[in-house]
């Protein structure tokens, strides 16, 4: 019978060998690759000491919730930063056209493939031909001409929002008073802009009344794969998947493993669990709308455009593909608009002179008793659009750099030769805080007026740029324009003294609560 000692000893060399191999693979080999520098990327400044040899420093930065803000500071002295083993961040607006512009040879990089579901949607499809096919189908739904047909849906959601606001109005601020008393903070503006954008996109996209604005909460039905229906929180389900991806998706070769292993940690496990509710919410919305379609309802919405072209001919899209498009429509179509609305209202409160100038412009075209601003009356107001764009510039809802991949043969970006198959990006926050914008840290809507403002538009990438720019920007502008014009016309609003907006960067900028005091304006005496 062998001794215990003899049975244990042979395993020691294997354990030691395993440790040596792991150290060599994860630590020594990356350093060899870094110093060998086959692509010549070592000439670019590392954003962190080891960022050229490992993607871990960027993952650590992502966990801080302000990675683009950090890069903004670094880019003031380094126009190009190496943020990973094969990743470059550009801090000069000249790179926008090279990377994102029409005709750019760059394609969406491998991150989009990693994060895609079983079917690609318009935002994550990487194949150019497949993207063109999808965009052709969806362009009819997102066409500018459809705005006139969908305005009544947006107006309806504004009315429902204001029905709640009217019920919680307080007395106006006393003369000379600037800040609201804590007891008068009756509206969480962040939550209600979210309710508004979710209700609006559900109606625009699926002709469905989610009813968040009517109920004042976000509990909705969701559907499991077995067909059973249950209730869950929409807002709690909306952000977890993107949050987890924003923390862990920067090492492409290992992401699938990292994603699974991370669920051993309670924090990541909770994110994964809550994210499953979002998929179930989307499945329920899609299933309900399909039932109506099969029953013969012809509705003017996004779903109808997915199913048929303008001549009534079927598009023959797979059901999984349709569900994927509904998913991104409800997600990106609500999250960014809600963030934008909360941000611009926050800026207007903090800049009373801007708010007064905007009110003067809006009041001049609206009747005193108009509750919802007709889009035709306010869509061309220059200062209103300037306020929206300036807020989007200062705090773009999606601040991080949307990753692209250089073509195999390489290309020039900002005059620098970048080898092929290298990930490149320009952060919207970085671009908008660059030297192209004077006093970039300050809210100055006037910068967008006149010819100088037109020139700045080529550096404005809150909706990205080029062929892969946001297809839903017209809908977002419709919602923002009508909501903000109506809001400043009907109400006065104020924040408590010392309030600061809490922002955490994931794939988007997730905002904290924004409690405000609100009251009806007396347009007859002001």
C-alpha positions as CSV (number, residue, x, y, z in Angstrom):
1,X,0.0,0.0,0.0
2,X,1.6,3.3,-1.0
3,X,2.2,5.9,1.6
4,X,0.3,9.2,1.7
5,X,3.5,11.1,1.2
6,X,4.4,9.2,-2.0
7,X,0.9,9.8,-3.5
8,X,1.1,13.5,-2.8
9,X,4.6,14.3,-3.9
10,X,4.1,13.6,-7.7
11,X,1.4,16.2,-7.8
12,X,3.7,19.0,-6.6
13,X,5.7,19.3,-9.8
14,X,2.5,19.5,-11.8
15,X,1.1,22.3,-9.6
16,X,4.4,24.2,-9.9
17,X,4.4,23.7,-13.7
18,X,0.8,24.9,-13.9
19,X,1.7,28.0,-11.9
20,X,4.7,28.7,-14.1
21,X,2.6,28.3,-17.3
22,X,-0.1,30.6,-16.0
23,X,2.4,33.3,-14.9
24,X,4.1,33.0,-18.3
25,X,0.9,33.2,-20.3
26,X,-0.8,36.0,-18.4
27,X,2.2,38.1,-17.3
28,X,5.5,37.3,-19.2
29,X,4.1,36.7,-22.7
30,X,2.1,40.0,-22.8
31,X,5.3,41.8,-21.9
32,X,7.2,40.0,-24.6
33,X,4.5,40.9,-27.1
34,X,4.5,44.5,-25.9
35,X,8.2,45.0,-26.3
36,X,8.3,43.1,-29.5
37,X,5.8,45.6,-30.8
38,X,4.9,44.0,-34.1
39,X,2.3,46.7,-34.9
40,X,4.4,49.7,-33.8
41,X,1.8,50.8,-31.3
42,X,4.4,51.5,-28.5
43,X,5.0,54.9,-30.0
44,X,1.7,56.0,-28.6
45,X,1.4,57.1,-24.9
46,X,-0.1,54.5,-22.5
47,X,-3.0,55.9,-20.6
48,X,-1.8,53.8,-17.7
49,X,1.7,52.2,-17.0
50,X,0.6,48.7,-18.2
51,X,-2.2,49.6,-20.7
52,X,0.0,48.6,-23.7
53,X,0.6,45.1,-22.3
54,X,-2.8,44.4,-20.8
55,X,-6.5,45.5,-21.0
56,X,-6.8,45.1,-17.2
57,X,-6.0,48.8,-16.5
58,X,-8.9,49.9,-18.7
59,X,-11.2,47.5,-17.0
60,X,-10.2,48.9,-13.6
61,X,-10.8,52.4,-15.0
62,X,-14.3,51.4,-16.2
63,X,-15.2,50.2,-12.7
64,X,-14.6,53.8,-11.5
65,X,-17.6,54.9,-13.5
66,X,-15.9,57.9,-15.1
67,X,-13.5,56.5,-17.7
68,X,-14.3,59.1,-20.4
69,X,-13.8,61.9,-18.0
70,X,-10.4,60.5,-17.1
71,X,-9.5,60.2,-20.7
72,X,-10.6,63.8,-21.4
73,X,-8.0,65.1,-18.9
74,X,-5.2,62.9,-20.4
75,X,-6.1,63.9,-24.0
76,X,-5.3,67.5,-23.1
77,X,-1.6,66.6,-23.4
78,X,-1.7,63.4,-25.5
79,X,-3.8,63.5,-28.7
80,X,-3.5,59.7,-29.0
81,X,-3.6,57.3,-26.1
82,X,-3.1,53.6,-26.0
83,X,-5.9,52.3,-23.9
84,X,-5.3,48.5,-24.4
85,X,-3.1,46.0,-26.1
86,X,-4.7,46.8,-29.5
87,X,-6.8,49.9,-28.8
88,X,-6.2,53.6,-29.4
89,X,-8.2,56.5,-28.2
90,X,-8.1,59.8,-30.2
91,X,-8.6,63.1,-28.6
92,X,-8.6,65.4,-31.7
93,X,-11.8,66.1,-33.6
94,X,-9.9,65.6,-36.8
95,X,-10.2,61.9,-36.2
96,X,-14.0,61.9,-36.3
97,X,-14.2,62.0,-40.1
98,X,-11.4,59.4,-40.5
99,X,-13.0,56.9,-38.1
100,X,-16.8,57.5,-38.4
101,X,-17.3,59.6,-41.5
102,X,-19.0,58.5,-44.7
103,X,-16.6,56.5,-46.8
104,X,-14.4,55.6,-43.8
105,X,-12.9,52.1,-44.4
106,X,-13.3,51.4,-40.6
107,X,-15.8,48.8,-39.6
108,X,-17.4,48.1,-36.2
109,X,-14.9,46.1,-34.2
110,X,-15.1,42.7,-32.6
111,X,-16.7,44.0,-29.4
112,X,-20.1,44.2,-31.2
113,X,-19.9,40.6,-32.2
114,X,-19.1,39.6,-28.6
115,X,-22.0,41.5,-27.1
116,X,-24.6,40.6,-29.8
117,X,-27.4,38.2,-29.0
118,X,-28.6,35.3,-31.1
119,X,-29.6,37.8,-33.8
120,X,-27.9,41.0,-34.7
121,X,-29.8,44.3,-34.6
122,X,-29.0,47.5,-36.5
123,X,-26.7,48.9,-33.8
124,X,-24.4,45.8,-33.4
125,X,-24.4,44.2,-36.9
126,X,-20.8,44.4,-38.2
127,X,-21.2,43.1,-41.8
128,X,-21.6,46.1,-44.1
129,X,-23.9,44.3,-46.5
130,X,-26.2,43.1,-43.7
131,X,-26.1,46.6,-42.2
132,X,-27.2,48.1,-45.5
133,X,-30.1,45.6,-45.8
134,X,-31.3,46.4,-42.3
135,X,-30.9,50.1,-42.7
136,X,-32.9,50.1,-45.9
137,X,-35.8,48.3,-44.1
138,X,-35.6,50.5,-41.0
139,X,-35.1,53.8,-42.8
140,X,-38.8,53.9,-43.8
141,X,-39.8,53.6,-40.1
142,X,-37.3,56.3,-39.0
143,X,-37.9,58.6,-42.0
144,X,-38.4,62.3,-41.2
145,X,-41.8,62.2,-42.9
146,X,-43.0,59.8,-40.2
147,X,-42.5,62.5,-37.5
148,X,-45.8,64.2,-38.5
149,X,-47.6,60.9,-38.1
150,X,-46.1,60.2,-34.7
151,X,-46.2,63.6,-33.1
152,X,-49.6,62.9,-31.6
153,X,-48.1,60.0,-29.7
154,X,-45.4,62.2,-28.2
155,X,-47.9,65.0,-27.4
156,X,-50.1,62.4,-25.6
157,X,-47.2,61.4,-23.4
158,X,-46.4,65.0,-22.6
159,X,-50.0,65.6,-21.5
160,X,-49.9,62.5,-19.3
161,X,-46.6,63.7,-17.7
162,X,-48.1,67.1,-17.1
163,X,-51.2,65.6,-15.5
164,X,-49.0,64.3,-12.8
165,X,-46.9,67.4,-12.6
166,X,-50.1,69.5,-12.2
167,X,-51.1,67.4,-9.2
168,X,-47.9,68.0,-7.3
169,X,-47.3,71.6,-8.1
170,X,-46.3,73.9,-5.2
171,X,-46.4,77.6,-4.7
172,X,-43.9,79.6,-6.8
173,X,-40.6,80.6,-5.3
174,X,-40.8,83.6,-3.0
175,X,-39.4,86.8,-4.5
176,X,-35.6,86.7,-4.3
177,X,-35.6,83.0,-3.5
178,X,-33.4,80.9,-5.7
179,X,-33.4,77.4,-4.2
180,X,-36.3,75.1,-3.4
181,X,-37.1,74.1,0.2
182,X,-36.5,70.4,0.8
183,X,-40.2,69.8,1.5
184,X,-41.2,71.3,-1.9
185,X,-39.2,68.7,-4.0
186,X,-42.3,66.9,-5.3
187,X,-41.0,65.4,-8.6
188,X,-38.0,63.1,-9.3
189,X,-37.4,64.6,-12.8
190,X,-35.0,61.7,-13.6
191,X,-37.7,59.1,-13.1
192,X,-40.4,60.9,-14.9
193,X,-38.3,61.7,-18.0
194,X,-37.6,57.9,-18.0
195,X,-41.3,57.1,-17.8
196,X,-42.0,59.6,-20.6
197,X,-39.4,58.2,-23.0
198,X,-40.3,54.6,-22.3
199,X,-44.0,55.3,-22.8
200,X,-43.3,57.3,-25.9
201,X,-41.1,54.7,-27.7
202,X,-43.5,51.9,-26.8
203,X,-46.3,53.8,-28.5
204,X,-44.2,54.9,-31.5
205,X,-42.6,51.5,-32.0
206,X,-45.4,49.1,-31.0
207,X,-48.6,51.1,-30.6
208,X,-48.7,49.9,-27.0
209,X,-49.6,51.9,-23.9
210,X,-47.2,50.9,-21.2
211,X,-49.0,53.2,-18.8
212,X,-46.0,54.2,-16.7
213,X,-47.0,57.8,-16.7
214,X,-50.6,57.0,-15.7
215,X,-49.5,54.7,-12.9
216,X,-46.5,56.6,-11.8
217,X,-44.3,53.4,-11.5
218,X,-42.5,51.1,-13.9
219,X,-43.9,47.6,-13.0
220,X,-44.7,45.9,-16.3
221,X,-45.5,42.4,-17.6
222,X,-42.7,40.1,-18.8
223,X,-42.8,36.8,-20.5
224,X,-40.6,33.7,-19.8
225,X,-39.6,31.4,-22.6
226,X,-42.3,28.9,-21.4
227,X,-44.9,31.5,-22.1
228,X,-45.8,32.4,-18.5
229,X,-46.2,36.0,-17.6
230,X,-44.9,37.8,-14.5
231,X,-44.4,41.4,-13.3
232,X,-41.0,43.1,-12.8
233,X,-39.5,46.6,-12.7
234,X,-38.7,47.9,-16.1
235,X,-36.1,50.5,-15.1
236,X,-34.2,48.1,-12.8
237,X,-34.1,45.6,-15.7
238,X,-33.1,48.2,-18.4
239,X,-29.5,49.0,-17.3
240,X,-27.8,45.9,-15.7
241,X,-26.7,44.1,-18.9
242,X,-25.0,47.2,-20.4
243,X,-23.5,48.0,-17.0
244,X,-21.9,44.5,-16.8
245,X,-20.7,44.7,-20.4
246,X,-19.2,48.2,-19.8
247,X,-17.1,46.8,-17.0
248,X,-15.9,43.5,-18.4
249,X,-16.0,43.6,-22.3
250,X,-12.6,45.1,-23.0
251,X,-10.6,41.9,-23.2
252,X,-12.2,40.4,-26.3
253,X,-10.4,37.0,-26.3
254,X,-11.4,36.3,-22.8
255,X,-14.7,38.1,-22.5
256,X,-17.0,35.0,-22.8
257,X,-15.1,33.2,-20.0
258,X,-14.8,36.4,-17.8
259,X,-18.6,37.0,-18.2
260,X,-19.4,33.5,-16.9
261,X,-16.8,33.4,-14.1
262,X,-17.8,36.8,-12.9
263,X,-21.2,35.5,-11.9
264,X,-19.5,33.8,-9.0
265,X,-19.3,37.3,-7.6
266,X,-22.6,38.4,-6.1
267,X,-22.5,41.9,-7.7
268,X,-22.1,40.6,-11.2
269,X,-24.6,37.8,-10.5
270,X,-27.2,40.3,-9.6
271,X,-26.6,42.3,-12.8
272,X,-26.9,39.1,-14.9
273,X,-30.1,38.1,-13.1
274,X,-31.8,41.5,-13.5
275,X,-30.7,41.7,-17.1
276,X,-32.8,38.5,-17.9
277,X,-35.9,40.4,-16.9
278,X,-35.2,43.0,-19.7
279,X,-35.2,40.2,-22.3
280,X,-38.5,38.9,-20.9
281,X,-40.0,42.4,-21.1
282,X,-39.0,42.7,-24.7
283,X,-40.4,39.2,-25.6
284,X,-43.7,40.2,-24.0
285,X,-43.9,43.4,-26.0
286,X,-43.1,41.7,-29.2
287,X,-45.5,38.8,-28.6
288,X,-48.4,41.2,-27.8
289,X,-47.7,43.3,-31.0
290,X,-47.5,40.1,-33.1
291,X,-50.9,39.0,-31.9
292,X,-52.4,42.3,-33.1
293,X,-50.6,42.0,-36.4
294,X,-51.9,38.5,-37.0
295,X,-55.4,39.7,-36.1
296,X,-55.2,42.1,-39.1
297,X,-54.5,45.4,-37.4
298,X,-52.6,47.8,-39.7
299,X,-50.9,50.3,-37.4
300,X,-48.6,53.1,-38.2
301,X,-45.6,52.1,-36.1
302,X,-42.1,50.7,-36.1
303,X,-43.3,47.1,-36.0
304,X,-45.4,47.5,-39.1
305,X,-42.3,48.7,-41.0
306,X,-40.3,45.7,-39.8
307,X,-43.0,43.3,-41.1
308,X,-43.8,45.0,-44.4
309,X,-42.4,47.6,-46.8
310,X,-44.3,50.6,-47.8
311,X,-46.0,48.6,-50.6
312,X,-47.3,46.1,-48.1
313,X,-44.9,43.4,-49.2
314,X,-43.4,41.2,-46.4
315,X,-39.8,42.0,-45.5
316,X,-39.3,38.3,-44.5
317,X,-37.2,39.0,-41.5
318,X,-36.6,36.2,-39.0
319,X,-38.6,36.5,-35.8
320,X,-35.4,36.6,-33.7
321,X,-34.2,39.5,-35.8
322,X,-37.4,41.4,-35.3
323,X,-37.2,40.9,-31.6
324,X,-33.6,42.1,-31.6
325,X,-34.7,45.3,-33.4
326,X,-37.5,45.8,-30.9
327,X,-35.0,45.3,-28.1
328,X,-32.6,48.0,-29.3
329,X,-35.4,50.3,-30.2
330,X,-36.9,50.2,-26.7
331,X,-33.4,50.4,-25.1
332,X,-31.5,53.0,-27.0
333,X,-34.7,54.7,-28.0
334,X,-35.6,55.5,-24.4
335,X,-32.5,55.6,-22.4
336,X,-30.6,58.3,-24.2
337,X,-33.6,60.6,-24.6
338,X,-34.4,60.3,-20.9
339,X,-30.8,61.1,-20.0
340,X,-30.8,64.1,-22.4
341,X,-34.1,65.5,-21.0
342,X,-32.9,65.3,-17.4
343,X,-29.6,66.9,-18.4
344,X,-31.0,69.8,-20.3
345,X,-33.6,70.6,-17.6
346,X,-30.8,70.5,-15.0
347,X,-28.7,72.9,-17.1
348,X,-31.6,75.3,-17.5
349,X,-32.3,75.5,-13.8
350,X,-28.6,76.1,-13.1
351,X,-28.5,78.9,-15.7
352,X,-31.5,81.1,-15.1
353,X,-30.4,83.7,-17.8
354,X,-30.4,80.9,-20.4
355,X,-33.8,79.7,-19.2
356,X,-35.3,83.1,-19.4
357,X,-34.0,83.7,-22.9
358,X,-35.4,80.3,-23.9
359,X,-38.8,81.1,-22.3
360,X,-39.0,84.4,-24.2
361,X,-38.4,82.5,-27.5
362,X,-41.0,79.8,-26.7
363,X,-43.6,82.1,-25.2
364,X,-43.4,84.3,-28.4
365,X,-44.8,81.4,-30.6
366,X,-47.1,79.6,-28.2
367,X,-50.5,80.7,-26.9
368,X,-50.7,81.2,-23.1
369,X,-53.2,78.3,-22.8
370,X,-51.3,75.8,-25.0
371,X,-50.4,72.8,-22.9
372,X,-48.3,70.9,-25.4
373,X,-46.2,72.8,-27.9
374,X,-47.1,71.8,-31.5
375,X,-43.9,70.6,-33.2
376,X,-44.5,72.8,-36.2
377,X,-44.4,75.9,-34.0
378,X,-41.2,75.1,-32.1
379,X,-39.1,72.8,-34.4
380,X,-37.2,75.7,-36.0
381,X,-36.6,77.8,-32.8
382,X,-32.9,78.4,-33.0
383,X,-32.2,79.0,-29.3
384,X,-34.3,75.9,-28.2
385,X,-32.2,73.7,-30.6
386,X,-29.0,75.4,-29.3
387,X,-30.0,74.5,-25.7
388,X,-30.6,70.9,-26.6
389,X,-27.4,70.6,-28.6
390,X,-25.3,72.3,-25.9
391,X,-26.6,70.0,-23.2
392,X,-25.9,67.0,-25.5
393,X,-22.4,68.4,-26.1
394,X,-21.6,69.0,-22.5
395,X,-23.0,65.6,-21.3
396,X,-23.5,63.3,-24.2
397,X,-25.8,60.4,-23.1
398,X,-23.3,57.9,-24.6
399,X,-20.0,59.4,-23.6
400,X,-17.5,56.6,-24.4
401,X,-15.8,56.0,-27.7
402,X,-17.7,53.8,-30.1
403,X,-15.1,51.2,-31.2
404,X,-14.2,50.7,-34.8
405,X,-11.6,48.5,-36.5
406,X,-9.1,49.7,-39.1
407,X,-9.1,47.8,-42.4
408,X,-6.5,44.9,-42.8
409,X,-4.3,47.1,-44.9
410,X,-4.2,49.9,-42.3
411,X,-5.1,53.6,-42.7
412,X,-4.2,57.1,-41.7
413,X,-6.1,58.6,-38.8
414,X,-5.4,62.2,-37.9
415,X,-2.3,62.0,-40.1
416,X,-0.9,59.0,-38.2
417,X,-0.5,55.6,-39.9
418,X,-2.5,53.1,-37.9
419,X,-1.9,49.4,-38.7
420,X,-4.7,47.1,-39.8
421,X,-7.2,45.4,-37.5
422,X,-6.5,48.0,-34.7
423,X,-9.4,49.2,-32.6
424,X,-9.8,53.0,-32.7
425,X,-12.3,55.3,-31.1
426,X,-13.2,58.9,-30.4
427,X,-15.1,59.5,-27.1
428,X,-18.0,61.9,-27.6
429,X,-17.1,63.5,-24.2
430,X,-13.5,63.9,-25.2
431,X,-14.4,65.4,-28.6
432,X,-16.9,67.8,-27.1
433,X,-14.4,69.0,-24.4
434,X,-11.6,69.5,-26.9
435,X,-10.0,72.7,-28.0
436,X,-12.5,72.9,-30.9
437,X,-15.0,74.2,-28.4
438,X,-14.1,77.4,-26.6
439,X,-14.8,77.3,-22.9
440,X,-15.7,73.7,-23.4
441,X,-16.6,73.0,-19.7
442,X,-19.3,75.7,-19.7
443,X,-22.9,75.6,-20.8
444,X,-23.1,78.2,-23.6
445,X,-26.0,77.5,-26.0
446,X,-25.0,80.7,-28.0
447,X,-22.0,78.8,-29.5
448,X,-24.5,76.9,-31.8
449,X,-26.0,80.0,-33.3
450,X,-25.1,81.5,-36.6
451,X,-22.4,80.4,-39.0
452,X,-19.9,79.5,-36.3
453,X,-22.5,77.1,-34.8
454,X,-22.9,75.4,-38.2
455,X,-19.2,74.8,-38.4
456,X,-19.2,73.1,-35.0
457,X,-21.8,70.5,-36.1
458,X,-19.1,68.4,-37.8
459,X,-17.5,67.9,-34.3
460,X,-20.8,67.1,-32.6
461,X,-21.1,63.3,-32.2
462,X,-23.7,62.7,-29.5
463,X,-25.5,60.6,-32.2
464,X,-22.2,59.3,-33.6
465,X,-21.6,60.2,-37.3
466,X,-21.5,58.8,-40.8
467,X,-23.3,55.7,-42.1
468,X,-23.4,54.2,-38.7
469,X,-24.9,57.3,-37.0
470,X,-28.0,56.9,-34.8
471,X,-31.0,56.2,-37.0
472,X,-33.3,57.4,-34.3
473,X,-32.0,60.9,-33.8
474,X,-35.0,62.6,-35.5
475,X,-37.4,60.8,-33.0
476,X,-35.2,61.9,-30.1
477,X,-35.1,65.5,-31.3
478,X,-38.9,65.4,-31.7
479,X,-39.4,64.2,-28.2
480,X,-36.9,66.6,-26.7
481,X,-38.1,69.6,-28.6
482,X,-41.8,69.1,-27.7
483,X,-41.1,68.2,-24.1
484,X,-38.7,71.0,-23.3
485,X,-40.7,73.7,-25.1
486,X,-43.9,72.6,-23.3
487,X,-42.1,72.3,-19.9
488,X,-40.5,75.8,-19.9
489,X,-43.8,77.3,-21.2
490,X,-46.1,75.8,-18.5
491,X,-43.9,75.5,-15.4
492,X,-41.3,77.1,-13.2
493,X,-39.0,74.7,-11.5
494,X,-36.1,74.8,-9.1
495,X,-33.5,72.6,-7.3
496,X,-32.5,72.4,-3.7
497,X,-29.3,74.3,-2.7
498,X,-26.2,72.2,-3.1
499,X,-27.7,69.7,-5.5
500,X,-25.3,67.9,-7.7
501,X,-26.2,65.5,-10.5
502,X,-24.8,62.0,-9.9
503,X,-23.4,60.4,-13.0
504,X,-22.0,56.9,-13.5
505,X,-20.6,55.9,-16.9
506,X,-21.6,52.5,-18.2
507,X,-22.3,52.2,-21.9
508,X,-24.4,55.3,-21.3
509,X,-24.3,57.8,-18.5
510,X,-26.6,56.6,-15.8
511,X,-28.0,59.5,-13.7
512,X,-29.1,59.6,-10.1
513,X,-32.3,61.0,-8.8
514,X,-33.1,64.6,-9.6
515,X,-35.8,66.0,-7.2
516,X,-37.2,69.3,-8.2
517,X,-39.8,71.8,-7.0
518,X,-42.4,72.6,-9.7
519,X,-45.2,75.2,-10.1
520,X,-47.5,76.5,-12.7
521,X,-46.5,79.7,-14.4
522,X,-49.0,82.6,-14.5
523,X,-48.6,83.7,-18.1
524,X,-51.0,86.5,-17.6
525,X,-48.7,88.3,-15.1
526,X,-45.2,87.3,-15.9
